[in-house]
Amino acid sequence: MAQNKGKYYMTTAIAYTSGKPHIGNTYEIILADSIARYKRAEGYDVYFQTGTDEHGQKIQEKAEAAGITPKEYVDQVSGEVKRIWDLVNASYDNFVRTTDEDHEKCVKKIFKKLYDQGDIYKGSYEGLYCTPCESFWTESQLVDGKCPDCGREVKPAKEEAYFFKMSKYADRLIDYINTHPDFIQPVSRKNEMMNNFLLPGLQDLCVSRTSFSWGIPVDFDPKHVVYVWLDALTNYITKIGYDPDGSSDLFNKNWPADLHLIGKDIVRFHTIYWPIFLMALDLPLPKQVFGHPWLLQGGDKMSKSKGNVIYADDMVDLFGVDATRYFVLHEMPYENDGVITWDLVIERYNSDLANILGNLVNRTISMSNKYFGGIVKSTGVTEDVDDDLKAVVTGTKAKVGEKMEKLRVADSISEVIALFRRCNKYIDETEPWVLAKDEAKQDRLAEVLYNLTESITIGASLLHPFLPETAEKIVAQLNTELRDFDVLDQFGLYESGTKVTEKPEILFARLDAKEIMPKVEEIQAKQKAEYEKEQKKLGGGDAAEAENETAIDIEPKAEITFEDFEKMQFQVGEILSCEAVPKSKKLLCSQVKIGSQVKQIVSGIHKDYTPEEMVGKKVMVLVNLKPAKLAGVLSEGMLLCAEDENGALSLMTPEKPMPSGAEIC
């Protein structure tokens, strides 16, 4: 057994129960599971927690639309989340729900404790309110007197709420971040938090709401419910036994957390709000918060109406669990977003899993059966070519370890695939089929097959955290067991004389896109049908049907001269990357390539487009608009959209393929 290295407490963000998680959401649990399994193999006592976030106004509204209670709604969605987490073989130790009685009870205690010690106080939102955005703004934040997010009218309004004194702990948090360089990873996320939020100064945070009721009531003021982040974030301590009146042994053993694994869009809440809450509770801060990138749907807007949303269960049906795990782990860079399409999955499946890994295992076992009746024996007849193979195989453990220490999971799994690729090269170098024809070379042939079998065993053991089912199938066919982590840098431990299976299982049969894509089309058609059914249930129709479209009349603006028009420069831009603007519900910040230059453009289109949907789009850009700041972020142009009578926006895109920078005239 690997040497015991102590405890390792890790968490994912808890999934918001607004709907079924797609493959981008599922990526996080697969990533977390691979880290947890690897840490266990290293010898850590891992406690791995995940779950669902189940309160809030959005869920209350969805439940009302569905004609059921919020609890009934979240029971359904939480059950679906857990089903998918289990489907992809997530080896979590605890699946939490924020509607769990023990969590709700502890959140009430935490709120009261923070209130009693003066960190929470009663006040009110007061300012200029934008109804569509549900946001309050100060006069200085408005743009041309209107909402900086959506550009609509604002009106004076007021709402009673409790607030947390964030500024009280800001200097202490800044000092902590500066003296703990590994706390926020990657470093780019740390720089963003410091420069955009902490250094400019923190405003007090609203921690209760009165405009909806689906939440944990404030004990001493029941018309208030605890707002989402104080409720959701505290699951990391409440569900391992924290209690202001006395915590459990499980909490005392595991806190502070060793890793919070989250999406990059919620880094602010986990690296500013959460540590400040912990400071107020006089608890240690987590050792590391890692904000992973997103897995983006490539090429087109992800939409149920189009039927192109990719879900993990559909991928598993078509490719299997481990192929699904492999793709999302292998295709995600450390810091930048990854892309997924059905074509890319098929390509990666065939190139890596079928050709490199599956073919290697099948060939090796088949040759052992063909030449030696399945008996794998070490004869000691070595040649120089063996040395490089052994060096690569025994050196892979250290390479994987170095990458995993930095949470570079994609790079780690690539190192394991490189081991299997080296084995295939070894077959080409030694040519077992040629050796088999020479009676005098039989001992050499046996040694070659032993070296391959031993290499595959080590490789399978290193592969196990990432593709557990596949690794177990491999060693079962070799009639051995997964190797202990501590000896994966030693060569020659496979017991000589062992008999491999007579009929090797095809681990990954090559896929034909012509057979897979019709099944994909069935999935897409089913999604569209479900979407249309939902729309009819909600009283909507198929607004995409041309015969049902309605013309829209808008009030004409003052005429302009041709000279005025000539002052405006329109070009085709390509969106390279896009992120939500912090502190804003409606704004997206895009990096747009226009010819040889890249402009940063902020647009109020988040209600119609997610950041991942924007990437790769060709759009119409007003490029010579005077730069301005929206919600504190510089915007250097404007993306042009059409707006229907319901306020839905659609980006203006070229009808035919056009290069970035093409002039629009």
C-alpha positions as CSV (number, residue, x, y, z in Angstrom):
1,M,0.0,0.0,0.0
2,A,1.1,3.6,-0.7
3,Q,2.4,5.4,2.3
4,N,-0.2,7.4,4.2
5,K,0.3,11.0,3.5
6,G,-2.5,12.4,5.7
7,K,-5.9,13.9,5.0
8,Y,-7.0,15.6,1.7
9,Y,-10.4,17.4,1.8
10,M,-11.6,18.5,-1.6
11,T,-14.9,19.9,-3.0
12,T,-16.5,20.9,-6.2
13,A,-18.9,23.8,-6.5
14,I,-22.4,22.5,-5.8
15,A,-24.5,22.4,-8.9
16,Y,-27.4,24.9,-9.2
17,T,-30.6,23.0,-9.5
18,S,-32.1,25.1,-12.3
19,G,-32.0,22.3,-14.8
20,K,-30.2,19.2,-16.1
21,P,-26.4,19.6,-16.2
22,H,-24.8,19.5,-19.7
23,I,-21.4,18.1,-20.4
24,G,-19.7,21.4,-19.6
25,N,-21.2,21.2,-16.1
26,T,-20.3,17.5,-15.8
27,Y,-16.7,18.2,-16.7
28,E,-16.1,19.6,-13.2
29,I,-17.2,16.4,-11.4
30,I,-15.1,14.2,-13.7
31,L,-12.0,16.5,-13.2
32,A,-12.5,16.4,-9.4
33,D,-13.0,12.7,-9.4
34,S,-9.7,12.1,-11.3
35,I,-7.9,14.3,-8.7
36,A,-9.5,12.5,-5.8
37,R,-8.7,9.0,-7.2
38,Y,-5.1,10.1,-7.9
39,K,-4.7,11.5,-4.4
40,R,-6.0,8.2,-2.9
41,A,-3.5,6.3,-5.1
42,E,-0.7,8.6,-3.7
43,G,-1.7,7.6,-0.2
44,Y,-3.9,10.4,1.0
45,D,-7.0,9.9,3.1
46,V,-9.4,11.7,0.7
47,Y,-12.7,13.2,1.6
48,F,-14.5,14.3,-1.6
49,Q,-17.7,16.4,-1.4
50,T,-20.1,17.5,-4.0
51,G,-23.8,18.2,-4.3
52,T,-26.5,20.7,-5.2
53,D,-27.4,24.3,-4.5
54,E,-31.2,24.5,-4.2
55,H,-32.4,27.9,-3.0
56,G,-33.1,31.2,-4.8
57,Q,-35.6,33.2,-6.8
58,K,-34.8,31.6,-10.1
59,I,-35.8,28.2,-8.7
60,Q,-38.9,29.5,-7.1
61,E,-40.0,31.0,-10.5
62,K,-39.2,27.7,-12.4
63,A,-41.2,25.7,-9.9
64,E,-44.2,28.1,-10.2
65,A,-44.0,27.8,-14.0
66,A,-44.0,24.0,-13.7
67,G,-46.9,24.0,-11.3
68,I,-45.1,22.3,-8.5
69,T,-43.6,23.4,-5.2
70,P,-39.9,24.5,-5.1
71,K,-39.0,21.5,-3.0
72,E,-40.6,19.1,-5.5
73,Y,-38.7,20.9,-8.2
74,V,-35.3,20.7,-6.6
75,D,-35.9,17.1,-5.6
76,Q,-36.3,16.2,-9.3
77,V,-33.3,18.2,-10.5
78,S,-31.0,17.2,-7.6
79,G,-31.9,13.5,-8.3
80,E,-31.0,14.0,-12.0
81,V,-27.6,15.7,-11.0
82,K,-26.8,12.8,-8.7
83,R,-27.7,10.2,-11.4
84,I,-25.3,11.8,-13.9
85,W,-22.5,12.2,-11.3
86,D,-22.9,8.4,-10.6
87,L,-23.1,7.6,-14.3
88,V,-19.7,9.0,-14.9
89,N,-18.3,7.1,-11.9
90,A,-17.7,10.0,-9.6
91,S,-16.3,8.5,-6.3
92,Y,-17.5,11.3,-4.0
93,D,-17.8,10.6,-0.3
94,N,-20.7,13.0,0.4
95,F,-23.4,14.4,-1.9
96,V,-24.8,17.4,-0.1
97,R,-28.1,19.3,-0.6
98,T,-28.6,22.8,0.7
99,T,-32.2,21.8,1.6
100,D,-30.8,19.2,4.0
101,E,-32.1,19.9,7.5
102,D,-28.7,19.9,9.2
103,H,-27.3,22.4,6.7
104,E,-30.3,24.8,7.0
105,K,-30.1,24.6,10.8
106,C,-26.4,25.4,10.8
107,V,-26.8,28.3,8.3
108,K,-29.3,29.9,10.7
109,K,-26.7,29.6,13.5
110,I,-24.0,31.1,11.4
111,F,-26.1,34.0,10.3
112,K,-27.1,34.7,14.0
113,K,-23.5,34.5,15.1
114,L,-22.3,36.9,12.5
115,Y,-25.2,39.3,13.3
116,D,-24.5,39.1,17.1
117,Q,-20.8,40.0,16.7
118,G,-21.6,43.0,14.5
119,D,-20.5,41.6,11.1
120,I,-24.1,41.6,9.7
121,Y,-26.3,44.7,10.0
122,K,-29.8,45.6,8.8
123,G,-30.1,48.2,6.1
124,S,-31.7,48.6,2.7
125,Y,-31.0,48.6,-1.0
126,E,-31.7,52.1,-2.1
127,G,-31.0,53.6,-5.5
128,L,-32.1,53.5,-9.1
129,Y,-33.7,50.1,-9.9
130,C,-33.7,48.3,-13.2
131,T,-36.7,45.9,-13.2
132,P,-35.6,43.6,-16.0
133,C,-32.1,43.2,-14.5
134,E,-33.3,43.1,-10.8
135,S,-30.4,45.4,-10.0
136,F,-29.8,48.6,-8.1
137,W,-27.4,51.2,-9.4
138,T,-26.0,54.5,-8.2
139,E,-26.2,57.6,-10.3
140,S,-22.5,57.4,-11.2
141,Q,-22.9,53.8,-12.5
142,L,-25.6,54.7,-15.1
143,V,-24.7,55.2,-18.7
144,D,-26.5,58.1,-20.3
145,G,-28.9,58.0,-17.4
146,K,-29.9,54.4,-18.0
147,C,-29.1,50.9,-16.8
148,P,-25.4,50.1,-17.6
149,D,-26.4,46.4,-18.3
150,C,-29.4,46.6,-20.6
151,G,-29.8,50.3,-21.4
152,R,-33.4,50.5,-20.1
153,E,-35.0,53.1,-17.9
154,V,-34.3,52.9,-14.1
155,K,-36.6,54.1,-11.3
156,P,-36.0,55.0,-7.6
157,A,-36.6,52.0,-5.4
158,K,-35.8,50.6,-2.0
159,E,-35.7,47.1,-0.5
160,E,-34.9,46.1,3.1
161,A,-31.9,43.7,3.5
162,Y,-29.1,42.5,5.8
163,F,-25.6,43.3,4.8
164,F,-22.2,41.9,5.6
165,K,-19.3,44.3,6.4
166,M,-16.9,43.1,3.7
167,S,-14.6,46.1,4.0
168,K,-13.8,45.1,7.7
169,Y,-11.8,42.1,6.5
170,A,-10.5,43.3,3.1
171,D,-7.0,44.3,4.2
172,R,-6.6,41.1,6.0
173,L,-7.6,39.1,2.9
174,I,-5.3,41.1,0.6
175,D,-2.4,40.3,3.0
176,Y,-3.4,36.6,3.0
177,I,-3.5,36.4,-0.8
178,N,-0.1,38.2,-1.1
179,T,1.5,35.8,1.4
180,H,-0.1,32.6,0.1
181,P,0.8,32.5,-3.6
182,D,-0.9,29.1,-4.1
183,F,-4.2,30.2,-2.6
184,I,-5.8,31.3,-6.0
185,Q,-4.9,29.3,-9.1
186,P,-4.2,29.8,-11.9
187,V,-2.3,33.1,-11.2
188,S,-4.4,34.9,-13.8
189,R,-7.5,34.4,-11.6
190,K,-5.6,35.9,-8.6
191,N,-4.6,39.0,-10.6
192,E,-8.2,39.5,-11.7
193,M,-9.5,39.3,-8.1
194,M,-6.9,41.7,-6.8
195,N,-7.1,44.3,-9.5
196,N,-10.8,44.3,-10.2
197,F,-12.3,43.8,-6.8
198,L,-10.0,43.9,-3.7
199,L,-7.7,46.8,-4.5
200,P,-10.4,49.2,-5.7
201,G,-12.3,48.6,-2.4
202,L,-15.1,46.2,-1.4
203,Q,-18.7,47.2,-0.9
204,D,-20.8,45.6,1.8
205,L,-22.5,42.5,0.6
206,C,-26.3,41.8,0.7
207,V,-26.8,38.5,2.6
208,S,-30.6,38.5,2.8
209,R,-33.6,39.1,0.5
210,T,-37.3,39.8,1.0
211,S,-38.5,39.7,-2.6
212,F,-38.9,35.9,-2.6
213,S,-39.4,33.2,0.0
214,W,-37.6,30.1,-1.3
215,G,-34.6,30.2,1.0
216,I,-33.5,29.6,4.6
217,P,-35.4,32.0,6.8
218,V,-33.5,34.4,9.1
219,D,-34.5,33.1,12.5
220,F,-34.9,36.4,14.2
221,D,-36.5,38.2,11.2
222,P,-38.5,35.6,9.2
223,K,-39.6,37.8,6.4
224,H,-35.9,37.7,5.3
225,V,-34.3,34.6,3.7
226,V,-30.5,34.0,3.6
227,Y,-29.2,35.1,0.2
228,V,-27.6,32.5,-2.0
229,W,-23.9,32.8,-1.4
230,L,-23.9,32.7,2.4
231,D,-26.2,29.7,2.1
232,A,-24.3,27.8,-0.6
233,L,-20.7,28.5,0.3
234,T,-21.1,27.4,3.9
235,N,-21.9,23.8,2.7
236,Y,-18.2,23.2,2.7
237,I,-18.1,23.4,6.5
238,T,-21.7,22.6,7.5
239,K,-21.8,19.2,5.8
240,I,-18.6,18.0,7.4
241,G,-19.9,18.9,10.9
242,Y,-19.1,22.5,11.6
243,D,-21.3,24.0,14.3
244,P,-20.8,27.3,16.1
245,D,-21.7,25.5,19.3
246,G,-19.2,22.7,18.8
247,S,-17.9,20.9,15.7
248,S,-17.6,17.2,14.9
249,D,-14.5,15.1,14.6
250,L,-15.0,14.9,10.9
251,F,-14.7,18.7,10.6
252,N,-11.8,18.9,13.0
253,K,-10.0,16.3,10.9
254,N,-10.6,17.7,7.5
255,W,-10.8,21.5,7.8
256,P,-9.3,23.5,6.2
257,A,-10.1,22.2,2.8
258,D,-7.1,21.3,0.6
259,L,-8.9,22.2,-2.6
260,H,-12.0,24.0,-3.8
261,L,-12.4,23.1,-7.4
262,I,-14.8,25.5,-9.2
263,G,-15.5,27.1,-12.5
264,K,-13.7,30.3,-13.4
265,D,-17.0,32.3,-13.4
266,I,-17.4,31.9,-9.6
267,V,-13.8,32.5,-8.5
268,R,-14.8,35.9,-7.0
269,F,-17.3,34.3,-4.6
270,H,-14.8,31.6,-3.5
271,T,-11.8,33.9,-3.1
272,I,-13.4,37.0,-1.7
273,Y,-16.7,36.3,-0.1
274,W,-15.9,32.9,1.3
275,P,-12.6,33.6,2.9
276,I,-14.0,36.7,4.5
277,F,-16.9,34.7,5.9
278,L,-14.4,32.2,7.3
279,M,-12.3,35.0,8.9
280,A,-15.4,36.3,10.6
281,L,-16.1,32.8,11.9
282,D,-12.4,32.6,13.1
283,L,-11.8,29.6,10.9
284,P,-8.7,28.8,8.7
285,L,-9.0,29.5,5.0
286,P,-8.9,26.8,2.4
287,K,-5.4,26.0,1.1
288,Q,-6.3,26.4,-2.6
289,V,-9.1,27.5,-4.8
290,F,-8.6,26.4,-8.4
291,G,-10.8,28.1,-11.1
292,H,-10.9,25.7,-14.0
293,P,-11.7,26.9,-17.6
294,W,-14.9,26.1,-19.4
295,L,-15.7,23.3,-21.9
296,L,-17.4,25.1,-24.7
297,Q,-19.8,23.8,-27.4
298,G,-18.0,24.5,-30.6
299,G,-19.2,26.3,-33.7
300,D,-22.8,27.0,-32.8
301,K,-25.0,28.4,-30.1
302,M,-25.9,25.7,-27.5
303,S,-29.7,25.6,-27.4
304,K,-32.4,23.1,-26.7
305,S,-34.5,24.7,-29.5
306,K,-31.7,23.7,-31.9
307,G,-31.2,20.3,-30.3
308,N,-27.5,20.7,-30.0
309,V,-26.9,20.6,-26.2
310,I,-24.5,17.8,-25.4
311,Y,-25.3,15.8,-22.2
312,A,-23.1,13.3,-20.4
313,D,-25.7,10.5,-20.6
314,D,-26.0,10.9,-24.4
315,M,-22.2,10.7,-24.7
316,V,-22.1,7.6,-22.5
317,D,-24.7,5.9,-24.6
318,L,-22.7,6.5,-27.7
319,F,-19.1,6.2,-26.5
320,G,-19.1,4.7,-23.0
321,V,-18.2,6.1,-19.6
322,D,-14.4,6.2,-20.0
323,A,-14.4,7.6,-23.5
324,T,-16.6,10.4,-22.1
325,R,-14.2,10.9,-19.2
326,Y,-11.2,10.8,-21.5
327,F,-12.4,13.4,-23.9
328,V,-13.3,16.1,-21.3
329,L,-10.1,15.5,-19.3
330,H,-7.8,15.4,-22.3
331,E,-9.3,18.3,-24.2
332,M,-9.3,20.9,-21.4
333,P,-6.2,23.1,-21.2
334,Y,-5.0,24.3,-17.8
335,E,-6.1,27.8,-18.2
336,N,-7.9,28.4,-21.5
337,D,-11.3,27.1,-22.5
338,G,-11.7,23.8,-24.3
339,V,-14.1,22.9,-27.2
340,I,-16.4,20.0,-27.7
341,T,-18.2,18.8,-30.8
342,W,-19.5,15.4,-31.7
343,D,-16.9,15.2,-34.6
344,L,-14.1,16.0,-32.2
345,V,-15.2,13.3,-29.8
346,I,-15.2,10.7,-32.6
347,E,-11.8,11.8,-33.8
348,R,-10.2,11.6,-30.4
349,Y,-11.9,8.3,-29.6
350,N,-10.4,6.7,-32.7
351,S,-7.0,8.3,-32.6
352,D,-6.1,7.8,-28.9
353,L,-8.4,5.2,-27.4
354,A,-8.9,2.8,-30.3
355,N,-5.6,3.1,-32.2
356,I,-3.1,3.8,-29.4
357,L,-4.5,2.1,-26.3
358,G,-7.1,-0.5,-27.4
359,N,-5.0,-1.8,-30.3
360,L,-1.9,-2.1,-28.1
361,V,-3.6,-4.2,-25.5
362,N,-5.4,-6.4,-28.0
363,R,-2.2,-7.0,-30.1
364,T,-0.1,-7.8,-27.0
365,I,-2.5,-10.4,-25.6
366,S,-3.2,-11.9,-29.0
367,M,0.5,-12.4,-29.7
368,S,1.1,-14.0,-26.3
369,N,-1.8,-16.4,-27.1
370,K,-0.6,-17.1,-30.6
371,Y,3.1,-17.7,-29.9
372,F,3.1,-19.0,-26.3
373,G,-0.4,-20.3,-25.5
374,G,-1.0,-17.1,-23.4
375,I,2.0,-17.7,-21.0
376,V,4.0,-14.5,-20.4
377,K,7.5,-15.3,-19.3
378,S,10.7,-13.3,-18.7
379,T,13.7,-15.0,-20.2
380,G,16.3,-12.3,-19.6
381,V,17.2,-12.1,-23.3
382,T,17.5,-8.3,-23.5
383,E,18.7,-5.9,-26.2
384,D,19.6,-2.2,-26.1
385,V,16.2,-1.2,-27.5
386,D,14.6,-2.4,-24.3
387,D,16.4,0.2,-22.2
388,D,14.6,3.2,-23.7
389,L,11.2,1.5,-23.3
390,K,11.9,0.8,-19.6
391,A,13.1,4.3,-19.1
392,V,10.0,5.9,-20.5
393,V,7.7,3.5,-18.6
394,T,9.4,3.9,-15.2
395,G,9.8,7.6,-15.7
396,T,6.1,8.3,-16.4
397,K,5.1,8.1,-12.7
398,A,7.3,11.1,-11.9
399,K,6.1,13.1,-14.9
400,V,2.4,12.4,-14.0
401,G,3.1,13.3,-10.4
402,E,4.7,16.6,-11.4
403,K,1.7,17.6,-13.6
404,M,-0.9,16.5,-11.0
405,E,0.8,18.5,-8.3
406,K,-0.1,21.6,-10.3
407,L,-3.6,20.2,-11.3
408,R,-2.5,19.9,-14.9
409,V,-4.8,17.0,-15.5
410,A,-4.9,17.1,-19.3
411,D,-1.1,17.1,-19.3
412,S,-1.0,14.2,-16.9
413,I,-3.3,12.0,-19.0
414,S,-1.2,12.9,-22.0
415,E,1.9,11.5,-20.3
416,V,0.1,8.2,-19.8
417,I,-1.0,8.1,-23.4
418,A,2.7,8.8,-24.3
419,L,3.6,5.6,-22.4
420,F,1.2,3.5,-24.5
421,R,2.4,5.2,-27.7
422,R,6.0,4.2,-26.8
423,C,4.8,0.6,-26.4
424,N,3.4,0.7,-29.9
425,K,6.7,2.0,-31.2
426,Y,8.5,-0.8,-29.3
427,I,6.4,-3.3,-31.2
428,D,7.5,-1.7,-34.5
429,E,11.1,-1.7,-33.4
430,T,11.2,-5.4,-32.2
431,E,8.9,-6.9,-34.9
432,P,7.6,-9.9,-32.9
433,W,6.1,-11.4,-36.0
434,V,9.6,-11.7,-37.5
435,L,11.1,-13.1,-34.3
436,A,8.3,-15.7,-34.3
437,K,9.6,-17.2,-37.5
438,D,13.0,-17.9,-36.1
439,E,13.2,-20.8,-33.6
440,A,16.4,-19.4,-32.2
441,K,14.7,-16.2,-31.3
442,Q,11.9,-17.6,-29.1
443,D,13.4,-16.5,-25.8
444,R,13.9,-13.0,-27.2
445,L,10.3,-13.0,-28.4
446,A,9.1,-14.0,-25.0
447,E,11.1,-11.2,-23.4
448,V,9.6,-8.7,-25.8
449,L,6.1,-9.8,-24.9
450,Y,7.0,-9.7,-21.2
451,N,8.2,-6.2,-21.5
452,L,5.0,-5.1,-23.3
453,T,2.8,-6.8,-20.7
454,E,4.8,-5.2,-17.8
455,S,4.6,-1.8,-19.5
456,I,0.9,-2.0,-20.1
457,T,0.3,-3.0,-16.4
458,I,2.2,0.0,-15.2
459,G,0.4,2.2,-17.7
460,A,-3.0,0.9,-16.7
461,S,-2.2,1.6,-13.0
462,L,-1.3,5.2,-13.9
463,L,-4.4,5.4,-16.1
464,H,-6.8,4.3,-13.3
465,P,-7.6,7.7,-11.7
466,F,-8.7,9.0,-15.1
467,L,-10.3,5.9,-16.7
468,P,-11.0,3.5,-13.9
469,E,-13.2,1.0,-15.7
470,T,-10.7,0.7,-18.6
471,A,-7.7,0.3,-16.3
472,E,-9.5,-2.5,-14.4
473,K,-10.4,-4.3,-17.6
474,I,-6.8,-4.2,-18.8
475,V,-5.2,-5.7,-15.8
476,A,-8.1,-8.3,-15.6
477,Q,-7.2,-9.4,-19.1
478,L,-3.5,-9.6,-18.2
479,N,-4.5,-11.7,-15.1
480,T,-2.9,-9.3,-12.7
481,E,-3.9,-6.4,-10.4
482,L,-3.5,-2.7,-10.5
483,R,0.0,-1.9,-9.2
484,D,0.5,0.1,-6.0
485,F,1.5,3.7,-6.7
486,D,4.8,3.5,-4.7
487,V,6.2,0.9,-7.1
488,L,5.1,2.3,-10.4
489,D,8.7,3.4,-11.1
490,Q,10.0,-0.2,-10.8
491,F,10.1,-2.5,-13.9
492,G,9.8,-6.3,-13.8
493,L,7.2,-7.0,-11.1
494,Y,4.8,-8.8,-13.4
495,E,4.9,-12.5,-12.3
496,S,6.7,-14.5,-14.9
497,G,4.7,-17.5,-16.1
498,T,1.3,-15.8,-15.7
499,K,-1.3,-16.8,-18.3
500,V,-3.3,-13.9,-19.9
501,T,-6.9,-14.2,-21.1
502,E,-7.6,-16.4,-24.1
503,K,-10.0,-14.0,-25.8
504,P,-9.1,-10.3,-25.3
505,E,-11.9,-7.9,-25.1
506,I,-11.9,-5.1,-27.6
507,L,-11.6,-2.1,-25.3
508,F,-12.4,0.6,-27.9
509,A,-13.6,-0.5,-31.3
510,R,-13.1,2.1,-34.0
511,L,-16.1,4.3,-34.7
512,D,-17.6,5.2,-38.1
513,A,-18.9,8.8,-38.1
514,K,-21.5,7.7,-40.7
515,E,-23.0,5.3,-38.0
516,I,-22.7,7.7,-35.1
517,M,-24.0,10.9,-36.6
518,P,-27.5,9.6,-37.4
519,K,-27.8,8.7,-33.7
520,V,-26.7,12.2,-32.9
521,E,-29.4,13.6,-35.2
522,E,-32.0,11.4,-33.3
523,I,-30.8,13.0,-30.0
524,Q,-31.1,16.5,-31.5
525,A,-34.5,15.8,-32.9
526,K,-35.7,14.5,-29.4
527,Q,-34.3,17.7,-27.8
528,K,-36.2,19.9,-30.3
529,A,-39.4,17.9,-29.7
530,E,-39.0,18.3,-25.9
531,Y,-38.4,22.0,-26.3
532,E,-41.5,22.5,-28.4
533,K,-43.5,20.6,-25.9
534,E,-42.2,22.8,-23.1
535,Q,-43.1,25.9,-25.1
536,K,-46.6,24.8,-25.7
537,K,-47.0,23.9,-22.0
538,L,-45.9,27.5,-21.1
539,G,-48.3,28.9,-23.7
540,G,-45.7,29.7,-26.3
541,G,-45.6,28.7,-29.9
542,D,-42.8,28.0,-32.4
543,A,-41.7,31.5,-32.9
544,A,-39.2,30.3,-35.4
545,E,-41.8,29.5,-38.0
546,A,-41.7,32.2,-40.7
547,E,-45.4,32.4,-41.2
548,N,-45.9,33.2,-37.5
549,E,-43.4,36.0,-37.4
550,T,-44.7,39.5,-36.8
551,A,-43.4,42.8,-38.1
552,I,-42.2,45.3,-35.5
553,D,-42.6,49.0,-35.8
554,I,-40.3,51.3,-33.9
555,E,-40.4,55.0,-33.6
556,P,-38.1,56.6,-36.3
557,K,-35.1,58.6,-35.2
558,A,-34.0,61.9,-36.7
559,E,-32.6,61.6,-40.3
560,I,-28.8,61.7,-40.7
561,T,-26.8,62.8,-43.7
562,F,-24.6,60.6,-45.8
563,E,-21.6,62.3,-44.3
564,D,-22.8,61.3,-40.8
565,F,-23.1,57.7,-42.0
566,E,-19.7,57.7,-43.5
567,K,-18.2,58.6,-40.1
568,M,-19.2,55.1,-38.9
569,Q,-16.9,52.2,-39.6
570,F,-18.4,48.7,-39.7
571,Q,-16.4,45.5,-40.0
572,V,-16.7,41.8,-39.5
573,G,-15.2,40.6,-36.2
574,E,-14.5,37.2,-34.8
575,I,-15.0,36.6,-31.1
576,L,-11.9,34.9,-29.7
577,S,-13.0,34.7,-26.0
578,C,-15.8,36.0,-23.8
579,E,-16.5,36.3,-20.1
580,A,-19.3,37.6,-17.9
581,V,-18.6,41.0,-16.5
582,P,-18.2,40.9,-12.7
583,K,-21.0,42.6,-10.7
584,S,-23.3,42.6,-13.8
585,K,-26.1,40.2,-14.7
586,K,-26.4,41.4,-18.3
587,L,-22.9,42.4,-19.6
588,L,-20.5,40.1,-21.5
589,C,-16.9,41.2,-22.2
590,S,-15.6,39.8,-25.6
591,Q,-12.2,39.9,-27.1
592,V,-13.0,40.5,-30.8
593,K,-10.4,40.0,-33.6
594,I,-11.0,42.6,-36.4
595,G,-8.4,42.1,-39.1
596,S,-4.9,42.2,-37.4
597,Q,-6.2,43.9,-34.2
598,V,-8.1,42.7,-31.2
599,K,-10.7,45.0,-29.4
600,Q,-12.4,44.5,-26.1
601,I,-16.1,45.0,-26.4
602,V,-18.7,45.0,-23.6
603,S,-22.3,44.1,-24.6
604,G,-25.6,43.9,-22.7
605,I,-26.5,40.5,-24.2
606,H,-26.0,38.0,-21.3
607,K,-29.7,37.3,-21.1
608,D,-29.6,35.9,-24.7
609,Y,-26.1,34.5,-25.0
610,T,-23.8,32.7,-22.6
611,P,-20.0,33.4,-22.9
612,E,-19.4,29.9,-24.4
613,E,-22.0,30.6,-27.1
614,M,-20.2,33.7,-28.2
615,V,-16.8,32.2,-28.9
616,G,-16.1,31.7,-32.6
617,K,-19.0,33.8,-33.9
618,K,-18.5,36.2,-36.8
619,V,-20.3,39.4,-35.9
620,M,-21.0,42.9,-37.1
621,V,-18.9,45.5,-35.2
622,L,-19.0,49.3,-35.0
623,V,-15.3,49.7,-34.6
624,N,-14.8,53.4,-34.3
625,L,-17.2,54.1,-31.4
626,K,-15.5,56.2,-28.7
627,P,-14.2,53.9,-25.9
628,A,-16.3,54.0,-22.7
629,K,-16.5,52.1,-19.4
630,L,-19.5,49.9,-18.7
631,A,-19.7,48.6,-15.1
632,G,-16.1,49.6,-14.8
633,V,-14.9,47.6,-17.8
634,L,-13.5,49.4,-20.9
635,S,-15.4,48.8,-24.1
636,E,-13.8,49.7,-27.4
637,G,-16.6,49.2,-29.9
638,M,-20.2,47.8,-30.3
639,L,-21.6,44.5,-31.4
640,L,-24.8,45.0,-33.5
641,C,-27.9,43.1,-32.7
642,A,-31.6,42.9,-33.7
643,E,-34.2,43.0,-31.0
644,D,-37.8,41.6,-31.2
645,E,-40.9,42.8,-29.5
646,N,-40.1,40.8,-26.3
647,G,-36.6,42.2,-26.0
648,A,-34.8,39.1,-27.2
649,L,-31.6,39.9,-29.0
650,S,-29.9,38.3,-32.0
651,L,-26.4,39.1,-33.1
652,M,-26.0,40.4,-36.7
653,T,-23.8,37.8,-38.5
654,P,-22.7,37.5,-42.1
655,E,-24.9,35.4,-44.4
656,K,-21.9,34.0,-46.2
657,P,-18.4,33.2,-44.9
658,M,-16.4,36.4,-44.4
659,P,-12.9,36.9,-43.1
660,S,-12.3,38.9,-39.9
661,G,-11.9,42.5,-40.7
662,A,-14.0,42.5,-43.9
663,E,-15.6,45.9,-44.4
664,I,-19.4,46.2,-44.0
665,C,-20.7,48.8,-46.5
